[in-house]
Amino acid sequence: MEEIKEIIRQCQQGDESAFEQLVKNYQAAAISVAYAFLQDAELARDIAQEAFIRVYRSINRFDPDKNFYTWLRQIVVNLCIDYRRRRKGKELPLESSAAGIGANALEDVERKEQTQRIRTILDRLPAKYRTVLVLRDIEGLETQEIAGIINKKEPTVRWMLHRARQMFRAKWKPQTPHRNR
């Protein structure tokens, strides 16, 4: 933690090699957060790159005693939300990490269909609920971290997460195929 604080201080003094180190330390994490929202590897890299451009432009206003990763994630999440707003009504590309891995082609197809259904339902949720659901259930963040990212109090995040899960389940049930037994 102290090492990151020092790197940030160096960045604030104009040290470009320190900024390169910051990018090197956090680039994979930024891409991962963006990918969790957008499910497109190339787009996730673009969003992460834009996030670091914003970090570079604002680094002088950042307090090194604050958690840098929380700030970076907040920037990435906001960029993802902005992107989705601009693309509203247009289908986002989906990639399935399970593609081509399964021993059975039918299992792969079913996995892809389920991934598509999940993405479709997530796309139908209001942005604030989708955000907390992705950060908690896909990214695995704690509610306290999410609160810092979305600038809400932790009890509010827990309520939003509860509501998001209710909304997801309500949309999931009508789509669940009924199999003959």
CYANA upper distance limits for C-alpha pairs under 8 A (distance plus 0.5 A):
  1 MET  CA      5 LYS  CA      6.88
  2 GLU  CA      6 GLU  CA      6.73
  3 GLU  CA      7 ILE  CA      6.75
  4 ILE  CA      8 ILE  CA      6.61
  4 ILE  CA     22 LEU  CA      8.22
  4 ILE  CA     68 PHE  CA      8.49
  5 LYS  CA      9 ARG  CA      6.72
  5 LYS  CA     64 PRO  CA      5.67
  5 LYS  CA     65 ASP  CA      7.27
  6 GLU  CA     10 GLN  CA      6.70
  6 GLU  CA     64 PRO  CA      8.45
  7 ILE  CA     11 CYS  CA      6.71
  7 ILE  CA     18 ALA  CA      6.03
  7 ILE  CA     19 PHE  CA      7.90
  7 ILE  CA     21 GLN  CA      8.14
  7 ILE  CA     22 LEU  CA      7.48
  8 ILE  CA     12 GLN  CA      6.68
  8 ILE  CA     18 ALA  CA      7.89
  8 ILE  CA     19 PHE  CA      8.11
  8 ILE  CA     22 LEU  CA      8.20
  8 ILE  CA     59 ILE  CA      8.06
  8 ILE  CA     64 PRO  CA      6.69
  9 ARG  CA     13 GLN  CA      6.92
  9 ARG  CA     64 PRO  CA      7.29
 10 GLN  CA     14 GLY  CA      7.09
 10 GLN  CA     15 ASP  CA      5.96
 10 GLN  CA     18 ALA  CA      6.54
 11 CYS  CA     15 ASP  CA      5.44
 11 CYS  CA     16 GLU  CA      7.00
 11 CYS  CA     18 ALA  CA      6.05
 11 CYS  CA     19 PHE  CA      5.98
 11 CYS  CA     59 ILE  CA      7.64
 11 CYS  CA     60 ASN  CA      8.46
 12 GLN  CA     59 ILE  CA      6.60
 12 GLN  CA     60 ASN  CA      5.56
 15 ASP  CA     19 PHE  CA      7.22
 16 GLU  CA     20 GLU  CA      6.77
 17 SER  CA     21 GLN  CA      6.78
 18 ALA  CA     22 LEU  CA      6.79
 19 PHE  CA     23 VAL  CA      6.75
 19 PHE  CA     56 TYR  CA      8.15
 20 GLU  CA     24 LYS  CA      6.60
 21 GLN  CA     25 ASN  CA      6.60
 22 LEU  CA     26 TYR  CA      6.76
 23 VAL  CA     27 GLN  CA      5.77
 23 VAL  CA     52 PHE  CA      7.64
 24 LYS  CA     28 ALA  CA      8.49
 26 TYR  CA     30 ALA  CA      6.74
 26 TYR  CA     69 TYR  CA      8.15
 27 GLN  CA     31 ILE  CA      6.73
 27 GLN  CA     48 ALA  CA      7.39
 28 ALA  CA     32 SER  CA      6.62
 29 ALA  CA     33 VAL  CA      6.81
 30 ALA  CA     34 ALA  CA      6.82
 30 ALA  CA     48 ALA  CA      5.83
 30 ALA  CA     72 LEU  CA      7.80
 30 ALA  CA     73 ARG  CA      7.13
 30 ALA  CA     76 VAL  CA      7.13
 31 ILE  CA     35 TYR  CA      6.48
 31 ILE  CA     41 ALA  CA      8.39
 31 ILE  CA     44 ALA  CA      5.72
 31 ILE  CA     45 ARG  CA      5.97
 31 ILE  CA     47 ILE  CA      7.93
 31 ILE  CA     48 ALA  CA      5.86
 32 SER  CA     36 ALA  CA      6.70
 32 SER  CA     44 ALA  CA      7.90
 33 VAL  CA     37 PHE  CA      7.22
 33 VAL  CA     44 ALA  CA      8.45
 33 VAL  CA     73 ARG  CA      7.59
 33 VAL  CA     76 VAL  CA      7.58
 33 VAL  CA     77 VAL  CA      7.88
 33 VAL  CA    135 LEU  CA      8.50
 33 VAL  CA    139 GLU  CA      7.40
 34 ALA  CA     38 LEU  CA      6.62
 34 ALA  CA     39 GLN  CA      8.37
 34 ALA  CA     43 LEU  CA      8.47
 34 ALA  CA     44 ALA  CA      5.29
 34 ALA  CA     45 ARG  CA      8.25
 34 ALA  CA     47 ILE  CA      7.09
 34 ALA  CA     48 ALA  CA      7.43
 34 ALA  CA     76 VAL  CA      6.81
 34 ALA  CA     77 VAL  CA      7.41
 34 ALA  CA     80 CYS  CA      6.97
 35 TYR  CA     39 GLN  CA      5.35
 35 TYR  CA     40 ASP  CA      6.37
 35 TYR  CA     41 ALA  CA      6.52
 35 TYR  CA     43 LEU  CA      8.21
 35 TYR  CA     44 ALA  CA      5.45
 36 ALA  CA    134 VAL  CA      7.28
 36 ALA  CA    138 ILE  CA      7.13
 36 ALA  CA    139 GLU  CA      7.32
 37 PHE  CA     77 VAL  CA      8.42
 37 PHE  CA     80 CYS  CA      7.23
 37 PHE  CA    131 THR  CA      8.40
 37 PHE  CA    134 VAL  CA      7.17
 38 LEU  CA     43 LEU  CA      7.93
 38 LEU  CA     44 ALA  CA      7.40
 38 LEU  CA     80 CYS  CA      7.65
 38 LEU  CA     92 LEU  CA      7.64
 38 LEU  CA     93 PRO  CA      8.36
 39 GLN  CA     44 ALA  CA      8.21
 39 GLN  CA     92 LEU  CA      8.37
 39 GLN  CA     93 PRO  CA      7.32
 39 GLN  CA     94 LEU  CA      5.96
 39 GLN  CA     95 GLU  CA      6.51
 40 ASP  CA     44 ALA  CA      6.49
 40 ASP  CA     93 PRO  CA      6.64
 40 ASP  CA     94 LEU  CA      6.79
 40 ASP  CA     95 GLU  CA      6.85
 41 ALA  CA     45 ARG  CA      6.85
 42 GLU  CA     46 ASP  CA      6.89
 43 LEU  CA     47 ILE  CA      6.64
 44 ALA  CA     48 ALA  CA      6.62
 45 ARG  CA     49 GLN  CA      6.63
 46 ASP  CA     50 GLU  CA      6.73
 47 ILE  CA     51 ALA  CA      6.61
 47 ILE  CA     76 VAL  CA      7.23
 47 ILE  CA     79 LEU  CA      7.14
 47 ILE  CA     80 CYS  CA      7.61
 48 ALA  CA     52 PHE  CA      6.84
 48 ALA  CA     76 VAL  CA      7.00
 49 GLN  CA     53 ILE  CA      6.86
 50 GLU  CA     54 ARG  CA      6.84
 51 ALA  CA     55 VAL  CA      6.69
 51 ALA  CA     72 LEU  CA      7.68
 51 ALA  CA     75 ILE  CA      6.45
 51 ALA  CA     76 VAL  CA      6.21
 51 ALA  CA     79 LEU  CA      7.88
 52 PHE  CA     56 TYR  CA      6.50
 53 ILE  CA     57 ARG  CA      6.81
 54 ARG  CA     58 SER  CA      6.63
 54 ARG  CA     75 ILE  CA      8.40
 55 VAL  CA     59 ILE  CA      5.96
 55 VAL  CA     72 LEU  CA      7.91
 58 SER  CA     62 PHE  CA      7.27
 62 PHE  CA     66 LYS  CA      8.36
 64 PRO  CA     68 PHE  CA      7.84
 67 ASN  CA     71 TRP  CA      7.12
 68 PHE  CA     72 LEU  CA      6.64
 69 TYR  CA     73 ARG  CA      6.53
 70 THR  CA     74 GLN  CA      6.66
 70 THR  CA    145 GLU  CA      7.51
 70 THR  CA    148 GLY  CA      7.24
 70 THR  CA    149 ILE  CA      6.52
 71 TRP  CA     75 ILE  CA      6.90
 71 TRP  CA    149 ILE  CA      7.36
 72 LEU  CA     76 VAL  CA      6.77
 73 ARG  CA     77 VAL  CA      6.47
 73 ARG  CA    149 ILE  CA      7.15
 74 GLN  CA     78 ASN  CA      6.59
 74 GLN  CA    148 GLY  CA      8.49
 74 GLN  CA    149 ILE  CA      5.13
 74 GLN  CA    150 ILE  CA      7.24
 75 ILE  CA     79 LEU  CA      6.69
 76 VAL  CA     80 CYS  CA      6.69
 77 VAL  CA     81 ILE  CA      6.67
 77 VAL  CA    131 THR  CA      8.20
 78 ASN  CA     82 ASP  CA      6.59
 79 LEU  CA     83 TYR  CA      6.58
 80 CYS  CA     84 ARG  CA      6.67
 81 ILE  CA     85 ARG  CA      6.66
 81 ILE  CA    127 ALA  CA      7.51
 82 ASP  CA     86 ARG  CA      6.79
 83 TYR  CA     87 ARG  CA      6.71
 84 ARG  CA     88 LYS  CA      6.32
 87 ARG  CA     91 GLU  CA      8.30
 87 ARG  CA     92 LEU  CA      8.50
 94 LEU  CA    116 GLN  CA      7.67
 94 LEU  CA    119 ARG  CA      8.42
 96 SER  CA    112 LYS  CA      6.73
 96 SER  CA    115 THR  CA      7.48
 98 ALA  CA    102 GLY  CA      7.39
 98 ALA  CA    108 ASP  CA      7.26
 98 ALA  CA    111 ARG  CA      7.56
 98 ALA  CA    112 LYS  CA      8.12
 99 ALA  CA    108 ASP  CA      6.48
 99 ALA  CA    112 LYS  CA      7.76
100 GLY  CA    105 ALA  CA      8.43
100 GLY  CA    108 ASP  CA      7.35
101 ILE  CA    108 ASP  CA      8.03
102 GLY  CA    107 GLU  CA      6.97
102 GLY  CA    108 ASP  CA      6.26
103 ALA  CA    107 GLU  CA      8.26
104 ASN  CA    108 ASP  CA      7.11
105 ALA  CA    109 VAL  CA      6.80
106 LEU  CA    110 GLU  CA      6.68
107 GLU  CA    111 ARG  CA      6.55
108 ASP  CA    112 LYS  CA      6.63
109 VAL  CA    113 GLU  CA      6.62
110 GLU  CA    114 GLN  CA      6.61
111 ARG  CA    115 THR  CA      6.60
112 LYS  CA    116 GLN  CA      6.60
113 GLU  CA    117 ARG  CA      6.68
114 GLN  CA    118 ILE  CA      6.66
115 THR  CA    119 ARG  CA      6.65
116 GLN  CA    120 THR  CA      6.51
117 ARG  CA    121 ILE  CA      6.68
118 ILE  CA    122 LEU  CA      6.62
119 ARG  CA    123 ASP  CA      6.52
120 THR  CA    124 ARG  CA      6.94
121 ILE  CA    125 LEU  CA      7.12
121 ILE  CA    168 PHE  CA      7.10
121 ILE  CA    171 LYS  CA      7.05
121 ILE  CA    172 TRP  CA      7.60
122 LEU  CA    130 ARG  CA      6.51
122 LEU  CA    168 PHE  CA      7.76
123 ASP  CA    130 ARG  CA      8.09
125 LEU  CA    129 TYR  CA      6.87
125 LEU  CA    130 ARG  CA      6.16
125 LEU  CA    164 ALA  CA      8.15
125 LEU  CA    167 MET  CA      7.86
125 LEU  CA    168 PHE  CA      7.95
126 PRO  CA    130 ARG  CA      6.65
127 ALA  CA    131 THR  CA      6.43
128 LYS  CA    132 VAL  CA      7.09
128 LYS  CA    160 MET  CA      8.48
129 TYR  CA    133 LEU  CA      6.66
129 TYR  CA    160 MET  CA      6.67
129 TYR  CA    161 LEU  CA      7.27
129 TYR  CA    163 ARG  CA      7.95
129 TYR  CA    164 ALA  CA      5.49
130 ARG  CA    134 VAL  CA      6.54
130 ARG  CA    164 ALA  CA      7.34
131 THR  CA    135 LEU  CA      6.61
132 VAL  CA    136 ARG  CA      6.48
132 VAL  CA    146 ILE  CA      7.43
132 VAL  CA    157 VAL  CA      7.67
132 VAL  CA    160 MET  CA      7.54
132 VAL  CA    161 LEU  CA      6.37
132 VAL  CA    164 ALA  CA      8.14
133 LEU  CA    137 ASP  CA      6.08
133 LEU  CA    138 ILE  CA      7.80
133 LEU  CA    161 LEU  CA      6.48
133 LEU  CA    164 ALA  CA      6.85
133 LEU  CA    165 ARG  CA      7.72
134 VAL  CA    138 ILE  CA      5.41
134 VAL  CA    139 GLU  CA      6.71
135 LEU  CA    139 GLU  CA      5.28
135 LEU  CA    140 GLY  CA      6.73
135 LEU  CA    141 LEU  CA      6.23
135 LEU  CA    146 ILE  CA      7.33
136 ARG  CA    140 GLY  CA      5.17
136 ARG  CA    141 LEU  CA      5.37
136 ARG  CA    142 GLU  CA      6.95
136 ARG  CA    143 THR  CA      7.59
136 ARG  CA    146 ILE  CA      8.06
136 ARG  CA    161 LEU  CA      8.47
137 ASP  CA    141 LEU  CA      8.21
141 LEU  CA    145 GLU  CA      6.76
141 LEU  CA    146 ILE  CA      7.07
142 GLU  CA    146 ILE  CA      6.89
143 THR  CA    147 ALA  CA      6.56
143 THR  CA    154 GLU  CA      6.62
143 THR  CA    157 VAL  CA      6.82
143 THR  CA    158 ARG  CA      7.10
144 GLN  CA    148 GLY  CA      7.06
144 GLN  CA    154 GLU  CA      6.08
145 GLU  CA    149 ILE  CA      6.92
146 ILE  CA    150 ILE  CA      6.67
146 ILE  CA    154 GLU  CA      8.38
146 ILE  CA    157 VAL  CA      7.65
147 ALA  CA    151 ASN  CA      6.03
147 ALA  CA    152 LYS  CA      5.37
147 ALA  CA    153 LYS  CA      6.08
147 ALA  CA    154 GLU  CA      5.82
147 ALA  CA    157 VAL  CA      6.56
148 GLY  CA    152 LYS  CA      7.30
148 GLY  CA    153 LYS  CA      8.46
152 LYS  CA    156 THR  CA      6.84
152 LYS  CA    157 VAL  CA      7.06
153 LYS  CA    157 VAL  CA      6.92
154 GLU  CA    158 ARG  CA      6.78
155 PRO  CA    159 TRP  CA      6.73
156 THR  CA    160 MET  CA      6.56
157 VAL  CA    161 LEU  CA      6.50
158 ARG  CA    162 HIS  CA      6.65
159 TRP  CA    163 ARG  CA      6.62
160 MET  CA    164 ALA  CA      6.43
161 LEU  CA    165 ARG  CA      6.65
162 HIS  CA    166 GLN  CA      6.80
163 ARG  CA    167 MET  CA      6.66
164 ALA  CA    168 PHE  CA      6.57
165 ARG  CA    169 ARG  CA      6.56
166 GLN  CA    170 ALA  CA      6.62
167 MET  CA    171 LYS  CA      6.81
168 PHE  CA    172 TRP  CA      6.48
169 ARG  CA    173 LYS  CA      6.63
170 ALA  CA    174 PRO  CA      7.85
171 LYS  CA    175 GLN  CA      7.50
172 TRP  CA    176 THR  CA      6.69
